Amino acid sequence: MPAPYFISFLLFFSTAVCAADTPADSSELTSAARNLSDWKLTGSGKIVENNILEITGSGKGSGCWISPKIKLQAGGTYRFSVDIQGVDVSGGYLPCGASGYSRVYTAEKGIWKTQSYCFRVPDGYDEIQLQVGQWESSGTFQYRNVKLETVVPVLKLGETPVGNIVLGSGEKIQNGVYHFDAWYGDEGSFIHRPLDTVKCGFNSDRLTFGGGSEISYRFFFPPKVDDGKWLGYFFISGTAGYPSGTVAVNVNYWTAGTGVIEARTGGSNNWTQIGQFGKTGFYTFKLPDIPFFDNYKDDSMRYTFVRIRALENSNFQVVELHFETPIGGYYAPHLQHERHINAHGETLFATSTGNSVSDVLVLADNKIIVKTGSEIKEFPLQKTPLPGKITQKIELPGRSYSLQTETNSFERTDYGYYIDKQIWWAEADWKVPRKRIVPVPETKKEILITAAKNDFEDFQIVVKANDDTVIQGLTGKISNLENGNNIIPAKNVELLYAYYHFVHSKSDGTGMLADYPDALPPLSSEVHTAIDIPAGKNQPLWISVKIPADAAAGTYTGTVELTAKEGMKPAVIPFAVKVWDFALPKENHHETAYGFKPQLACQYHNAKTDTDKRKVIENYWQLFSDHRISIYNPTPFDDYSVKWLPDEKDGGKSRCEIDFTKYDAEMSRVLEKYHFTNFTVNGHGLGGGTYESRAEPFLVKYGADTPQYKAMMTDYYKQLVNHLKEKNWLNKAYVYWFDEPEPKDYDFVADGFSKLKHYAPGLGRMITEEPTAGFISALEKNAIEKSGTFIDIWCPVSCNFDYDSAKQRMALGERFWWYVCCGPRAPYCTLFIDHPATELRVWHWQARQRSIAGSLVWRSNYWTSGQQPPQNPYEDPMVYVADRYPAKWGNGDGRFIYPPLSAAVPDLNDGKVNFEKPVSSIRWEMIREGVEDYEMFYLLDELLKQKGDKLTEAEKTEAEKLLIVPASVSKTMTDFTLDPRPIYEHRNKIGTMIEGILQR
């Protein structure tokens, strides 16, 4: 359809969040913000060098610098920015921005960091004050380069099979349903395309409500236009002209009053209450039966309005709002029956200077479209092949715009090697976008990978369909790998393909709204024998080679043969594997502990009998073992049983009986077969819990102060420890009984660990927390046994790991694991689908840098977030806070492995049990690569201890340097490579060095 007609009509309905007609010029605002002599101070602080504002906090109370009032435009949109650093401390709670509409930041010691966000001036106001300060923070913090700039929202044009639909951040269309997630933590804060009125406050990532405050949204889609003619409507509609759908709000804070949720249509000014709340919680309400006026002359009649309003004497905060409804109108049948429609929105912000005349801006694939009244102008979009930001300048009569766009790391094009016009290859550590161009012929390079014995090594072959042709029925075949008379059989090589998941909501600022590859189903199996590739799209094929432990060293060659029914010619692609003359250990020296829920796996596989469940779970154990990952509990169907025998007459004679029969047989089997490094045991009697709630210690009905409790605890842990010693398992066992304690929990947790140390000496004690001064003090105060370690395994979230304090605990014999989950987010290494693949691999190199002995992840098969019906993890990669849709944890959080596609949701296959193997993921493969890299470091370290005296001083020095993780791989926790090539370079040097030392 002609773009001018379409964009002109469409953008008419996108002006709700645009800047007001005559906002102040950005240069004037910046000048007003920087005139520091007029700023006022509350609390302790000073102006440093005439251009830096300084604040000092004692840990109690607050302080801030606040500007004079600045004249703005009511309803205008602005960007606030400031540079922040900690003078003598990192961290803090630092509220900065427009007073009443600010954000809370943290600082890094000695490092200036620019922070910014956008906000809309609330209705009825035309002036604000700026502030920078601290709240209950200890230390000194500095602020400079305070800026306030006028901005206009720029809507990024999405793509959908039924035409172009302009949506903003938080909006998406999926399977004929429109979704709006008003998440307030991104750059635009509460500025969204559907935003109508703002009469409430804002703090960081949430709306704040007092008596009488409110916010409202309007929802509408204009007609699709072709040659200037209306073809039909996209509008919010149910049946017979009534709206339908749901509204959900997440109330994260409440102290008083009542909030109400109301709705109306454009044909009426009367609001209808659809729900209310009077405490914290997640609330879902249905839209009422409010008829639309069937009036095509006035499109506003088809708006649906939703409002959150606070009654008198209220005080609460809303962290999320969600609106969901089917899409009605002419194209509704197409939307509702198309399975893979992924229309999504995104909002950027352009700085505006000069005299605005209510321009509307839209960002397309290769241009920026500016609409002024009925006039439309187009400007070419600049791009860069490497990750980085580009400032797009748009000059118009009397005004200009500056829009910063970014080439995401996912979009980079500086990697990969040409094979032919449709085929190329790349290292395993890249996530290949659907539309990435084929590398130029000059990049051609043979496929050669290197591996140790008892090692897995992967690479990718990428097939791209021509722009006008669908590749149908692509399949492949792997040959044996041969080195003279030595053979690695084809069964040792898996041929998989990358499944693309539509990321409809970014995990954080690193991601983008796009199709991301993650799951790796088999290309050839009894169910999936071939795949199709859409026209103009890439399809990575994943080749994973398992090197036998007894393979002969040398270079092996083989081929991948690709054939398709249509769309490409047959291709035979040679590749080579160089096998080093040493083997990785069977069992890791980097410990692993990953959560896994067998019940959920059995639910998706429709396994109901004990025999079927065991057969299903055995496939998962093999997948864990192949990836050098241990689960918390490898004997879920065969735990030891405990019979408690309290003596009411003489509590000191109370005891227990433990039956280890089934447990011993199963544990012996799985440890021998799968080489797991660690496992949990039951911490009976300790109580337990998380930062949210906890249970007091007891056994049967006896509390911790009773003789029955003490006697049974003594007997239980004595039997358990002695049995684990006899089986030679004590060094693998640990108790994980409390999760992520807060300071309020420290005394309780310290008391539990003191009990555990007293009753079960030698049994591992693990806690997901860092050794803070407050926690150490609580451990010392509550200790029954004063000598030795208090905690055997500290396991902080990776961003909270402090090497200096950790070294002090390590010197006492305590060791460290660490974990990632829904945090940390960028700029740290994370586990999210919409992050570079290298991050999970680099995470293990960072562990090596910091003498961290193990890694933990809370779950590996969190396929559904407590929703009914259960999620399909292939179709929706977002992990939602349990039972609290739409609150989000991140894409792929706790979800590293997948059920087979034929078991993507429970009850497929007519409810019959499914014994297909589980599916790996790119992230799961990167974890294995990271653990294998860790083992390479371990082998070199051990060889230097054993044979270092046989090396020359120069050789020894060179080997010792290789034990240091280079800055090219990881410089700091937030400065590390996204390019795998430095990893391969250093790994190959280690492998060559190991071979050389072994030949001495």
DOTORMI-680720 format. One record per residue (C-alpha): residue in one letter; y, z, x. Coordinates in steps of 0.2 Angstrom, whole numbers, plus 5000, padded with zeros to 4 digits. Example, Ala and Ser with C-alpha at 12.3 -4.5 7.8 and 13.67 -1.06 7.14 Angstrom:
BEGIN
A_4978_5039_5062
S_4995_5036_5068
END
This chain:
BEGIN
M_5000_5000_5000
P_5018_4997_5006
A_5023_5013_5016
P_5042_5012_5010
Y_5037_5014_4991
F_5024_5027_4994
I_5034_5038_5006
S_5050_5036_4996
F_5042_5043_4981
L_5031_5055_4989
L_5044_5064_4999
F_5055_5067_4984
F_5043_5081_4980
S_5042_5088_4998
T_5060_5094_4999
A_5057_5112_4992
V_5056_5119_5010
C_5069_5108_5018
A_5085_5115_5026
A_5100_5117_5014
D_5113_5104_5013
T_5126_5110_5026
P_5118_5123_5038
A_5128_5129_5053
D_5126_5119_5069
S_5113_5125_5081
S_5125_5126_5095
E_5136_5138_5085
L_5121_5149_5081
T_5115_5150_5098
S_5133_5155_5104
A_5134_5169_5091
A_5117_5175_5096
R_5121_5176_5114
N_5137_5185_5113
L_5129_5201_5119
S_5145_5211_5120
D_5146_5212_5101
W_5128_5219_5100
K_5125_5237_5095
L_5112_5249_5102
T_5101_5262_5094
G_5090_5272_5105
S_5089_5271_5124
G_5094_5255_5133
K_5107_5245_5142
I_5113_5228_5146
V_5107_5222_5163
E_5116_5209_5173
N_5127_5205_5158
N_5114_5194_5150
I_5098_5204_5148
L_5096_5217_5134
E_5085_5232_5140
I_5076_5245_5129
T_5066_5260_5134
G_5054_5269_5123
S_5045_5286_5124
G_5031_5282_5113
K_5039_5290_5098
G_5052_5283_5087
S_5061_5266_5089
G_5076_5258_5096
C_5084_5241_5095
W_5099_5230_5100
I_5106_5222_5084
S_5119_5208_5083
P_5134_5206_5072
K_5131_5197_5055
I_5129_5178_5057
K_5134_5166_5044
L_5119_5156_5038
Q_5115_5145_5023
A_5106_5153_5009
G_5088_5144_5008
G_5091_5137_5025
T_5077_5136_5038
Y_5079_5143_5056
R_5070_5146_5072
F_5073_5162_5082
S_5067_5163_5100
V_5069_5176_5114
D_5061_5179_5132
I_5052_5195_5133
Q_5045_5205_5148
G_5039_5222_5152
V_5048_5231_5166
D_5035_5244_5170
V_5022_5242_5157
S_5012_5228_5147
G_5009_5229_5128
G_5020_5238_5116
Y_5026_5235_5098
L_5042_5225_5100
P_5050_5219_5083
C_5062_5204_5086
G_5070_5192_5076
A_5080_5192_5059
S_5082_5209_5053
G_5071_5211_5038
Y_5062_5195_5043
S_5056_5199_5061
R_5040_5197_5071
V_5031_5210_5082
Y_5027_5205_5099
T_5020_5212_5115
A_5026_5210_5133
E_5017_5207_5150
K_5023_5217_5165
G_5034_5207_5176
I_5031_5191_5167
W_5044_5183_5156
K_5037_5175_5140
T_5046_5165_5127
Q_5042_5170_5109
S_5048_5161_5094
Y_5045_5158_5075
C_5054_5150_5060
F_5060_5158_5044
R_5069_5154_5028
V_5084_5163_5023
P_5080_5172_5007
D_5088_5166_4991
G_5105_5175_4987
Y_5109_5178_5005
D_5120_5169_5017
E_5121_5180_5033
I_5108_5189_5044
Q_5108_5200_5059
L_5097_5198_5074
Q_5087_5212_5083
V_5076_5215_5098
G_5068_5232_5101
Q_5053_5243_5102
W_5043_5254_5089
E_5033_5269_5095
S_5031_5261_5112
S_5031_5269_5130
G_5040_5260_5144
T_5055_5249_5147
F_5056_5231_5140
Q_5069_5217_5143
Y_5075_5203_5132
R_5085_5187_5137
N_5090_5170_5130
V_5091_5175_5112
K_5092_5159_5102
L_5095_5155_5084
E_5093_5136_5079
T_5093_5126_5063
V_5077_5118_5059
V_5069_5106_5046
P_5051_5106_5042
V_5042_5090_5047
L_5026_5086_5037
K_5012_5079_5046
L_5004_5064_5037
G_4985_5068_5033
E_4972_5055_5030
T_4960_5053_5015
P_4949_5039_5008
V_4960_5038_4993
G_4976_5035_5001
N_4990_5045_5010
I_4994_5062_5003
V_5008_5072_5012
L_5003_5090_5013
G_5010_5105_5023
S_5002_5119_5033
G_4990_5129_5023
E_4986_5114_5011
K_4970_5105_5010
I_4959_5094_4998
Q_4941_5096_4999
N_4928_5089_4987
G_4940_5086_4973
V_4948_5103_4975
Y_4965_5108_4981
H_4967_5124_4991
F_4982_5132_4997
D_4981_5146_5010
A_4997_5155_5013
W_4994_5162_5030
Y_5010_5170_5037
G_5006_5171_5055
D_5009_5154_5062
E_5025_5146_5068
G_5032_5143_5050
S_5029_5161_5044
F_5031_5160_5025
I_5039_5142_5025
H_5026_5131_5016
R_5028_5115_5006
P_5024_5123_4989
L_5037_5137_4992
D_5049_5138_4978
T_5059_5155_4979
V_5060_5169_4992
K_5067_5186_4987
C_5056_5197_4997
G_5055_5203_5015
F_5044_5198_5030
N_5036_5207_5044
S_5026_5198_5058
D_5012_5190_5047
R_5015_5198_5030
L_5027_5198_5015
T_5035_5215_5011
F_5039_5220_4994
G_5050_5233_4987
G_5055_5236_4968
G_5061_5219_4961
S_5057_5208_4975
E_5047_5192_4973
I_5041_5176_4980
S_5035_5160_4970
Y_5027_5144_4973
R_5026_5127_4964
F_5011_5115_4965
F_5012_5097_4961
F_5006_5080_4967
P_5016_5064_4963
P_5009_5048_4958
K_5000_5036_4970
V_5011_5021_4971
D_5006_5002_4975
D_5019_4989_4975
G_5031_5000_4966
K_5020_5003_4951
W_5013_5020_4946
L_4994_5020_4946
G_4990_5038_4941
Y_4994_5056_4944
F_4987_5069_4956
F_4992_5085_4947
I_4985_5102_4944
S_4974_5101_4929
G_4959_5107_4921
T_4953_5101_4904
A_4964_5095_4889
G_4980_5097_4899
Y_4978_5115_4904
P_4979_5121_4922
S_4963_5129_4929
G_4959_5138_4945
T_4961_5154_4954
V_4975_5164_4963
A_4970_5177_4976
V_4980_5190_4986
N_4976_5201_5000
V_4986_5217_4999
N_4984_5225_5016
Y_4997_5239_5014
W_5002_5249_4999
T_5011_5266_4996
A_5018_5265_4979
G_5021_5255_4963
T_5013_5239_4955
G_5012_5221_4960
V_5010_5208_4947
I_5004_5190_4948
E_5012_5178_4936
A_5010_5159_4932
R_5020_5146_4922
T_5021_5127_4920
G_5036_5116_4923
G_5038_5114_4904
S_5042_5133_4902
N_5053_5146_4909
N_5042_5160_4903
W_5030_5168_4915
T_5013_5174_4910
Q_5005_5189_4919
I_4987_5185_4925
G_4984_5201_4935
Q_4991_5216_4944
F_4987_5228_4958
G_4991_5246_4963
K_4983_5248_4979
T_4976_5239_4994
G_4962_5226_4992
F_4958_5208_4989
Y_4962_5203_4972
T_4957_5186_4963
F_4964_5181_4946
K_4961_5165_4935
L_4975_5154_4929
P_4979_5157_4911
D_4978_5144_4897
I_4996_5137_4898
P_4997_5120_4891
F_5006_5106_4900
F_5019_5096_4891
D_5012_5078_4892
N_5029_5071_4897
Y_5028_5057_4910
K_5047_5055_4910
D_5049_5072_4918
D_5037_5075_4932
S_5042_5093_4934
M_5033_5097_4918
R_5017_5095_4927
Y_5021_5108_4940
T_5011_5124_4941
F_5021_5139_4947
V_5014_5155_4954
R_5024_5171_4957
I_5020_5188_4966
R_5033_5201_4959
A_5035_5220_4963
L_5039_5232_4949
E_5052_5246_4951
N_5048_5259_4964
S_5035_5248_4973
N_5031_5247_4992
F_5017_5236_4997
Q_5013_5221_5009
V_5004_5205_5006
V_4995_5197_5021
E_4988_5181_5012
L_4989_5171_4996
H_4976_5158_4991
F_4978_5146_4977
E_4963_5135_4972
T_4961_5122_4958
P_4953_5105_4954
I_4964_5090_4955
G_4966_5081_4939
G_4974_5064_4935
Y_4969_5046_4938
Y_4960_5048_4954
A_4952_5064_4950
P_4935_5056_4947
H_4936_5048_4965
L_4941_5065_4973
Q_4927_5075_4963
H_4913_5063_4968
E_4917_5059_4986
R_4908_5072_4996
H_4917_5070_5013
I_4936_5070_5008
N_4945_5080_5020
A_4964_5079_5017
H_4974_5092_5026
G_4991_5097_5029
E_5002_5103_5044
T_5020_5107_5046
L_5030_5106_5062
F_5048_5110_5064
A_5062_5100_5071
T_5078_5107_5078
S_5093_5100_5069
T_5111_5097_5076
G_5126_5090_5069
N_5129_5088_5050
S_5113_5087_5040
V_5113_5077_5024
S_5096_5083_5018
D_5085_5071_5028
V_5066_5073_5025
L_5055_5070_5040
V_5036_5065_5041
L_5025_5063_5056
A_5013_5049_5055
D_5000_5044_5068
N_5012_5033_5079
K_5029_5036_5071
I_5041_5048_5064
I_5048_5043_5046
V_5065_5049_5041
K_5071_5048_5023
T_5089_5049_5019
G_5091_5047_5000
S_5083_5031_4996
E_5084_5025_5014
I_5069_5026_5026
K_5069_5024_5045
E_5055_5024_5057
F_5055_5030_5075
P_5041_5027_5088
L_5031_5042_5092
Q_5028_5046_5111
K_5011_5052_5117
T_5003_5058_5133
P_4985_5056_5139
L_4985_5074_5146
P_4987_5090_5137
G_5006_5094_5136
K_5021_5094_5126
I_5034_5080_5123
T_5051_5081_5115
Q_5054_5068_5102
K_5073_5064_5101
I_5079_5056_5084
E_5097_5051_5084
L_5106_5047_5068
P_5124_5045_5063
G_5133_5062_5065
R_5117_5071_5067
S_5101_5072_5078
Y_5084_5080_5078
S_5073_5086_5092
L_5054_5088_5088
Q_5042_5095_5100
T_5025_5087_5099
E_5009_5091_5109
T_4994_5082_5115
N_4980_5095_5111
S_4967_5098_5125
F_4955_5091_5112
E_4965_5074_5112
R_4965_5071_5131
T_4958_5055_5138
D_4957_5058_5157
Y_4938_5060_5157
G_4922_5050_5154
Y_4914_5035_5162
Y_4912_5017_5156
I_4895_5010_5152
D_4900_4995_5141
K_4912_4991_5127
Q_4903_5002_5115
I_4895_5015_5126
W_4901_5028_5139
W_4896_5045_5145
A_4903_5062_5150
E_4899_5079_5156
A_4892_5091_5143
D_4907_5102_5144
W_4919_5090_5134
K_4921_5090_5115
V_4924_5071_5111
P_4936_5067_5097
R_4930_5055_5083
K_4943_5042_5088
R_4945_5044_5107
I_4946_5027_5116
V_4932_5021_5127
P_4936_5024_5146
V_4942_5009_5156
P_4928_4999_5166
E_4936_5005_5182
T_4929_5023_5178
K_4911_5016_5178
K_4899_5028_5187
E_4880_5032_5187
I_4874_5046_5177
L_4868_5059_5189
I_4865_5078_5185
T_4859_5092_5197
A_4849_5106_5192
A_4838_5120_5199
K_4820_5122_5194
N_4817_5133_5179
D_4835_5126_5174
F_4842_5116_5159
E_4855_5103_5162
D_4864_5092_5150
F_4875_5077_5148
Q_4882_5066_5134
I_4881_5048_5130
V_4895_5042_5118
V_4892_5027_5106
K_4907_5020_5098
A_4907_5009_5083
N_4918_4994_5082
D_4934_4996_5072
D_4927_4984_5058
T_4908_4988_5059
V_4897_5003_5054
I_4883_5006_5066
Q_4868_5009_5055
G_4851_5017_5059
L_4855_5023_5077
T_4840_5031_5085
G_4834_5034_5103
K_4820_5036_5115
I_4818_5045_5132
S_4807_5040_5145
N_4798_5051_5158
L_4808_5055_5173
E_4800_5049_5189
N_4801_5054_5207
G_4787_5044_5216
N_4771_5052_5210
N_4781_5067_5203
I_4785_5067_5184
I_4795_5077_5173
P_4788_5072_5156
A_4799_5065_5142
K_4794_5080_5131
N_4805_5090_5143
V_4820_5080_5137
E_4828_5083_5121
L_4839_5069_5112
L_4851_5077_5100
Y_4867_5072_5092
A_4884_5080_5090
Y_4887_5085_5072
Y_4906_5084_5067
H_4913_5099_5057
F_4930_5097_5048
V_4941_5111_5054
H_4952_5113_5039
S_4961_5129_5046
K_4965_5132_5064
S_4958_5148_5072
D_4974_5150_5082
G_4987_5139_5091
T_4974_5131_5103
G_4965_5122_5089
M_4970_5107_5078
L_4965_5101_5061
A_4952_5088_5065
D_4933_5084_5065
Y_4926_5095_5080
P_4908_5092_5087
D_4898_5108_5088
A_4880_5108_5080
L_4867_5098_5089
P_4853_5092_5077
P_4839_5082_5084
L_4841_5063_5083
S_4823_5060_5081
S_4812_5072_5071
E_4800_5072_5056
V_4816_5073_5045
H_4830_5065_5054
T_4825_5049_5062
A_4842_5040_5063
I_4860_5041_5060
D_4875_5030_5055
I_4891_5029_5064
P_4907_5025_5054
A_4918_5011_5059
G_4930_5015_5074
K_4922_5032_5077
N_4913_5040_5092
Q_4896_5048_5091
P_4891_5059_5106
L_4872_5060_5109
W_4867_5075_5119
I_4853_5074_5132
S_4846_5091_5138
V_4834_5091_5152
K_4822_5106_5155
I_4816_5107_5174
P_4799_5114_5175
A_4798_5130_5187
D_4785_5121_5197
A_4794_5104_5198
A_4795_5095_5215
A_4812_5094_5223
G_4820_5077_5223
T_4829_5064_5213
Y_4821_5059_5197
T_4826_5043_5187
G_4823_5039_5168
T_4831_5030_5154
V_4838_5033_5137
E_4834_5018_5125
L_4846_5016_5110
T_4843_5005_5095
A_4851_5002_5079
K_4848_4992_5063
E_4865_4985_5063
G_4882_4987_5072
M_4876_4987_5090
K_4864_4978_5102
P_4849_4988_5110
A_4854_4997_5126
V_4844_5005_5140
I_4854_5017_5149
P_4847_5024_5166
F_4851_5041_5172
A_4845_5052_5187
V_4842_5071_5189
K_4843_5079_5206
V_4832_5094_5207
W_4836_5107_5220
D_4822_5115_5230
F_4824_5132_5222
A_4821_5140_5205
L_4832_5151_5194
P_4824_5168_5190
K_4813_5169_5174
E_4824_5184_5168
N_4843_5185_5169
H_4852_5197_5180
H_4867_5195_5169
E_4862_5205_5154
T_4864_5198_5136
A_4865_5206_5119
Y_4868_5196_5104
G_4866_5200_5085
F_4855_5191_5074
K_4850_5193_5056
P_4832_5188_5052
Q_4834_5191_5034
L_4848_5177_5033
A_4837_5165_5043
C_4823_5168_5031
Q_4834_5166_5016
Y_4840_5149_5022
H_4822_5143_5027
N_4816_5150_5010
A_4803_5160_5019
K_4797_5174_5008
T_4779_5180_5014
D_4777_5190_5030
T_4767_5176_5038
D_4781_5163_5034
K_4795_5174_5040
R_4786_5177_5057
K_4783_5159_5059
V_4802_5155_5055
I_4808_5168_5067
E_4797_5163_5081
N_4807_5147_5082
Y_4823_5157_5084
W_4816_5168_5098
Q_4811_5152_5107
L_4829_5146_5105
F_4836_5162_5112
S_4824_5162_5126
D_4828_5144_5131
H_4846_5149_5132
R_4844_5165_5142
I_4850_5176_5128
S_4843_5192_5121
I_4845_5199_5104
Y_4848_5216_5099
N_4831_5219_5091
P_4817_5207_5095
T_4804_5217_5084
P_4812_5216_5067
F_4796_5216_5058
D_4787_5229_5069
D_4798_5243_5073
Y_4790_5260_5077
S_4789_5272_5063
V_4795_5290_5063
K_4788_5304_5052
W_4800_5319_5052
L_4791_5336_5050
P_4804_5350_5048
D_4798_5368_5047
E_4808_5378_5035
K_4801_5394_5040
D_4803_5392_5059
G_4815_5378_5062
G_4811_5379_5081
K_4794_5372_5077
S_4801_5357_5068
R_4794_5340_5076
C_4791_5322_5072
E_4777_5310_5074
I_4780_5292_5081
D_4768_5278_5078
F_4771_5265_5092
T_4756_5254_5088
K_4763_5239_5081
Y_4779_5241_5090
D_4770_5241_5107
A_4760_5225_5104
E_4775_5215_5098
M_4787_5221_5111
S_4775_5218_5125
R_4772_5200_5118
V_4790_5195_5116
L_4796_5203_5133
E_4782_5194_5142
K_4785_5177_5133
Y_4803_5177_5131
H_4810_5187_5145
F_4823_5196_5136
T_4834_5207_5146
N_4839_5221_5134
F_4835_5228_5117
T_4841_5242_5106
V_4832_5258_5100
N_4836_5269_5085
G_4848_5282_5089
H_4841_5294_5075
G_4851_5309_5071
L_4868_5304_5078
G_4876_5298_5062
G_4887_5283_5067
G_4899_5270_5059
T_4913_5260_5065
Y_4932_5262_5066
E_4932_5260_5047
S_4921_5274_5042
R_4907_5285_5049
A_4892_5296_5044
E_4890_5314_5051
P_4874_5318_5061
F_4859_5324_5052
L_4840_5323_5051
V_4831_5323_5034
K_4843_5336_5026
Y_4847_5346_5041
G_4864_5346_5050
A_4867_5346_5069
D_4869_5365_5069
T_4852_5369_5062
P_4837_5374_5072
Q_4827_5360_5062
Y_4839_5347_5068
K_4839_5352_5086
A_4820_5354_5087
M_4817_5337_5079
M_4830_5329_5090
T_4822_5336_5105
D_4805_5331_5100
Y_4810_5313_5095
Y_4820_5308_5110
K_4807_5316_5122
Q_4793_5306_5115
L_4804_5290_5114
V_4810_5292_5132
N_4793_5296_5139
H_4785_5281_5130
L_4798_5269_5136
K_4795_5275_5154
E_4776_5273_5152
K_4779_5255_5146
N_4792_5252_5160
W_4805_5247_5147
L_4817_5262_5149
N_4829_5251_5160
K_4830_5238_5146
A_4833_5250_5131
Y_4850_5256_5125
V_4857_5265_5110
Y_4871_5256_5100
W_4876_5268_5087
F_4895_5267_5084
D_4906_5252_5084
E_4924_5250_5091
P_4930_5268_5089
E_4948_5271_5086
P_4957_5287_5094
K_4954_5296_5078
D_4935_5294_5082
Y_4935_5299_5100
D_4929_5317_5098
F_4916_5312_5085
V_4909_5298_5096
A_4910_5309_5112
D_4900_5323_5103
G_4887_5310_5098
F_4885_5304_5116
S_4884_5321_5123
K_4870_5324_5111
L_4861_5308_5116
K_4863_5313_5135
H_4856_5330_5132
Y_4841_5325_5121
A_4837_5308_5129
P_4842_5308_5148
G_4839_5291_5155
L_4841_5282_5139
G_4855_5269_5140
R_4871_5274_5130
M_4882_5259_5125
I_4899_5259_5117
T_4910_5244_5112
E_4926_5252_5119
E_4936_5253_5135
P_4937_5269_5145
T_4954_5274_5140
A_4962_5291_5146
G_4960_5298_5128
F_4942_5293_5127
I_4937_5300_5144
S_4946_5316_5140
A_4936_5317_5124
L_4920_5314_5133
E_4923_5327_5146
K_4929_5340_5133
N_4913_5338_5122
A_4900_5336_5136
I_4885_5347_5135
E_4879_5340_5152
K_4894_5340_5164
S_4886_5330_5178
G_4881_5311_5179
T_4887_5297_5168
F_4895_5300_5151
I_4893_5281_5145
D_4880_5270_5154
I_4887_5254_5147
W_4905_5251_5143
C_4908_5236_5132
P_4926_5232_5129
V_4933_5216_5120
S_4937_5205_5135
C_4956_5205_5133
N_4955_5224_5135
F_4945_5225_5151
D_4955_5233_5165
Y_4947_5230_5182
D_4956_5244_5190
S_4950_5258_5178
A_4933_5249_5177
K_4930_5251_5196
Q_4933_5270_5194
R_4919_5271_5181
M_4908_5259_5191
A_4909_5270_5206
L_4901_5284_5195
G_4886_5273_5191
E_4892_5266_5174
R_4891_5248_5171
F_4901_5236_5161
W_4897_5223_5148
W_4911_5214_5137
Y_4912_5205_5121
V_4921_5192_5111
C_4922_5190_5093
C_4937_5186_5081
G_4947_5191_5096
P_4953_5188_5108
R_4962_5172_5103
A_4972_5160_5114
P_4976_5160_5128
Y_4960_5169_5132
C_4942_5162_5133
T_4936_5162_5115
L_4920_5157_5105
F_4929_5146_5092
I_4923_5129_5088
D_4941_5122_5089
H_4943_5128_5107
P_4938_5118_5123
A_4920_5119_5127
T_4923_5125_5144
E_4929_5142_5138
L_4912_5150_5135
R_4906_5144_5152
V_4921_5150_5161
W_4919_5167_5152
H_4904_5170_5163
W_4913_5166_5179
Q_4926_5178_5174
A_4912_5191_5172
R_4906_5187_5189
Q_4924_5189_5196
R_4925_5207_5188
S_4907_5213_5192
I_4903_5213_5173
A_4885_5215_5171
G_4882_5208_5153
S_4890_5200_5138
L_4888_5204_5120
V_4892_5195_5104
W_4891_5203_5087
R_4881_5190_5078
S_4874_5172_5081
N_4869_5167_5064
Y_4883_5172_5053
W_4881_5157_5042
T_4889_5164_5026
S_4903_5176_5024
G_4895_5186_5009
Q_4900_5172_4997
Q_4891_5166_4982
P_4884_5153_4983
P_4881_5155_5002
Q_4891_5144_5013
N_4884_5128_5021
P_4889_5131_5039
Y_4889_5113_5043
E_4902_5109_5029
D_4913_5124_5031
P_4915_5130_5049
M_4927_5144_5045
V_4920_5161_5045
Y_4928_5172_5032
V_4931_5191_5033
A_4915_5197_5024
D_4917_5196_5005
R_4936_5193_5007
Y_4938_5174_5005
P_4951_5167_5010
A_4954_5180_5024
K_4948_5171_5040
W_4940_5177_5057
G_4940_5160_5065
N_4929_5144_5066
G_4912_5148_5072
D_4914_5166_5075
G_4897_5174_5075
R_4889_5157_5071
F_4882_5149_5087
I_4866_5142_5080
Y_4863_5133_5064
P_4848_5132_5052
P_4841_5114_5052
L_4851_5102_5042
S_4836_5102_5029
A_4840_5121_5027
A_4859_5120_5027
V_4859_5131_5012
P_4845_5141_5004
D_4834_5133_4991
L_4834_5115_4998
N_4818_5106_4999
D_4814_5112_4981
G_4813_5130_4987
K_4798_5127_4999
V_4798_5136_5015
N_4805_5126_5030
F_4798_5127_5047
E_4809_5115_5056
K_4817_5122_5072
P_4834_5129_5072
V_4849_5119_5079
S_4858_5123_5094
S_4877_5120_5097
I_4889_5114_5110
R_4895_5132_5112
W_4877_5139_5113
E_4874_5127_5127
M_4889_5132_5136
I_4884_5150_5135
R_4867_5145_5144
E_4877_5135_5157
G_4887_5151_5160
V_4872_5162_5162
E_4864_5150_5173
D_4879_5148_5184
Y_4879_5167_5185
E_4861_5167_5191
M_4866_5154_5205
F_4879_5167_5211
Y_4866_5180_5211
L_4853_5170_5221
L_4866_5166_5234
D_4871_5184_5235
E_4853_5190_5237
L_4849_5177_5250
L_4864_5182_5261
K_4858_5200_5260
Q_4840_5194_5265
K_4844_5180_5278
G_4862_5182_5282
D_4857_5187_5300
K_4849_5170_5302
L_4866_5161_5299
T_4880_5157_5311
E_4896_5167_5308
A_4904_5151_5302
E_4890_5147_5290
K_4890_5165_5284
T_4909_5165_5281
E_4907_5149_5271
A_4893_5156_5261
E_4903_5172_5257
K_4918_5161_5252
L_4907_5153_5239
L_4903_5170_5231
I_4921_5171_5226
V_4926_5162_5210
P_4939_5149_5215
A_4956_5149_5206
S_4953_5131_5201
V_4940_5138_5189
S_4948_5155_5184
K_4964_5162_5191
T_4967_5175_5178
M_4960_5180_5161
T_4972_5168_5153
D_4974_5155_5167
F_4958_5145_5169
T_4951_5127_5169
L_4949_5117_5153
D_4941_5103_5164
P_4923_5106_5169
R_4924_5096_5185
P_4930_5111_5196
I_4915_5120_5189
Y_4903_5107_5194
E_4911_5105_5211
H_4909_5124_5215
R_4891_5125_5207
N_4885_5110_5218
K_4892_5119_5234
I_4882_5134_5229
G_4866_5125_5226
T_4867_5115_5242
M_4870_5132_5252
I_4855_5140_5243
E_4844_5126_5248
G_4851_5126_5266
I_4848_5145_5268
L_4830_5144_5261
Q_4826_5131_5274
R_4830_5144_5288
END
